[in-house]
């Protein structure tokens, strides 16, 4: 398993994100990544 470091510059945004999640932070971030991959990026067209 690879580990990655996430740097967040906007502390207020990060606090709102942490308050909005029901699970642990790692699971929430992985779910966001999966959603992005499934939806695809507009630039991929």
trRosetta pair geometry for C-beta under 8 A, 3 or more apart (Angstrom, degrees):
i j d omega theta_ij theta_ji phi_ij phi_ji
6 29 7.0 -110 -63 -130 161 156
8 11 7.1 117 118 -87 104 45
8 13 7.2 -145 -177 82 115 100
8 14 4.3 100 137 -78 153 128
10 13 3.8 35 113 19 120 119
10 14 6.3 156 93 -19 66 85
11 14 5.5 -54 -146 37 34 115
11 15 6.4 37 155 -22 66 103
12 15 5.8 -51 -150 33 31 112
12 16 6.6 31 152 -17 63 104
13 16 5.8 -55 -152 36 33 111
13 17 6.4 35 150 -21 65 105
14 17 5.6 -52 -149 34 32 114
14 18 6.4 32 154 -19 66 104
15 18 5.8 -53 -147 36 31 110
15 19 6.4 29 154 -17 64 108
16 19 5.8 -58 -148 39 31 110
16 20 6.2 28 154 -22 65 112
17 20 5.8 -64 -148 35 29 110
17 21 6.7 26 159 -26 65 106
17 28 7.7 146 168 133 96 142
18 21 6.4 -56 -150 24 30 108
18 25 6.7 -24 -113 -93 85 107
21 24 7.8 -30 134 109 132 8
21 25 6.7 121 72 -98 163 51
21 28 4.1 -44 -129 -86 138 152
22 28 8.0 143 41 -82 56 111
23 27 4.2 -63 126 81 135 134
23 28 5.6 170 67 -51 95 84
24 27 5.1 90 61 11 79 104
24 28 7.1 -149 95 -6 39 91
25 28 5.7 -60 -149 38 32 112
25 29 6.3 28 158 -18 68 107
26 29 6.0 -58 -148 37 29 108
26 30 6.3 28 155 -18 65 108
27 30 5.7 -54 -146 37 31 111
27 31 6.4 33 154 -20 64 105
28 31 5.8 -54 -151 34 30 113
28 32 6.7 32 151 -19 63 104
29 32 5.6 -52 -152 34 35 113
29 33 6.5 36 150 -19 66 103
30 33 5.6 -53 -150 35 34 113
30 34 6.4 35 152 -19 66 105
31 34 5.7 -52 -146 36 32 112
31 35 6.4 37 154 -21 64 104
32 35 5.7 -52 -148 34 31 113
32 36 6.5 31 153 -19 63 106
33 36 5.8 -57 -152 35 31 112
33 37 6.4 29 152 -18 66 107
34 37 5.7 -56 -147 37 32 110
34 38 6.2 29 156 -18 67 108
35 38 5.9 -58 -146 38 28 109
35 39 6.1 19 160 -10 66 111
36 39 6.1 -59 -142 44 27 104
36 41 7.2 26 176 -68 92 83
37 40 7.5 24 179 -74 28 44
40 44 5.3 -98 -178 43 102 143
41 44 4.7 108 66 -20 83 101
42 45 6.5 -30 -178 -2 48 112
